[in-house]
Amino acid sequence: MKKIVLVLGLMLATTALFAQTAPGKYDKVVAAEVAKLDAIVKITEDQKPKLVALELDRQTRRGEMKDLGENATDEQKASMKQWYKDYEGKLAAILMPEQFKTYKEAKAKDKAEAEAKKAAAAKQ
């Protein structure tokens, strides 16, 4: 009887050990993106979970489209494009107006720098 209880206890302990939730596929990317946004606009503790959820949704959608690759239907591509068009609206709903303005300015600056870098590389 002791052996049965011991085996069952060992099985239960092993199951509990491996039942821990493993980190998600996109957790590191989501954390990095939210940290990058925090460095730009100084997000609040109330905003952080909302931004994590939004970024996780974005990364999940990107991953799904990447997995589909050339097999993505026109409907799926259109859905993804629409989601990206709506992304800034969702972000604006989470951020305060001055934070969103700072975000847009930083995004425009990054875009300009990337275009300048691309133009310089094209000249060479």
Rosetta blueprint (number, residue, H / E / L):
1 M L
2 K H
3 K H
4 I H
5 V H
6 L H
7 V H
8 L H
9 G H
10 L H
11 M H
12 L H
13 A H
14 T H
15 T H
16 A H
17 L H
18 F H
19 A L
20 Q L
21 T L
22 A L
23 P L
24 G L
25 K L
26 Y L
27 D H
28 K H
29 V H
30 V H
31 A H
32 A H
33 E H
34 V H
35 A H
36 K H
37 L H
38 D H
39 A H
40 I H
41 V H
42 K L
43 I L
44 T L
45 E L
46 D L
47 Q H
48 K H
49 P H
50 K H
51 L H
52 V H
53 A H
54 L H
55 E H
56 L H
57 D H
58 R H
59 Q H
60 T H
61 R H
62 R H
63 G H
64 E H
65 M H
66 K H
67 D H
68 L H
69 G H
70 E H
71 N H
72 A L
73 T L
74 D H
75 E H
76 Q H
77 K H
78 A H
79 S H
80 M H
81 K H
82 Q H
83 W H
84 Y H
85 K H
86 D H
87 Y H
88 E H
89 G H
90 K H
91 L H
92 A H
93 A H
94 I H
95 L L
96 M L
97 P H
98 E H
99 Q H
100 F H
101 K H
102 T H
103 Y H
104 K H
105 E H
106 A H
107 K H
108 A H
109 K H
110 D H
111 K H
112 A H
113 E H
114 A H
115 E H
116 A H
117 K H
118 K H
119 A H
120 A H
121 A H
122 A H
123 K H
124 Q L
